[in-house]
Amino acid sequence: MRVGPPTRAEVLMKIEAMRAATESREAVAAWAMTIIEDDSVEVTDSVVWKVLKNLGAVDMPGIDRPYLYADEDFSDWERNLK
């Protein structure tokens, strides 16, 4: 159970873990969704909120590629969080 919203550093670590294949896309998406769906957690950082919403869908298939989001998306999210 979370005490508060994730920090930018925590979200960055999740993206890095997914890129390094130490956490699966499914695990990262599930993590993000637990925060998104928890009404007791108020995410006030708009950048964190936007990236969390994207991470919640990171395991979804794309129309013309295996996944909706790819490495270039992850790079953009990382830049925005830094």
Buried (B, 14 or more C-beta within 10 A) or exposed (E): EEEEBBEBEEBBEBBEBBBEEEBEBEBBBBBBBEBBEEEEBEBEBEBBBBBBBBBBBBBEEEEEEEEBBEEEBBEEBBEBBE
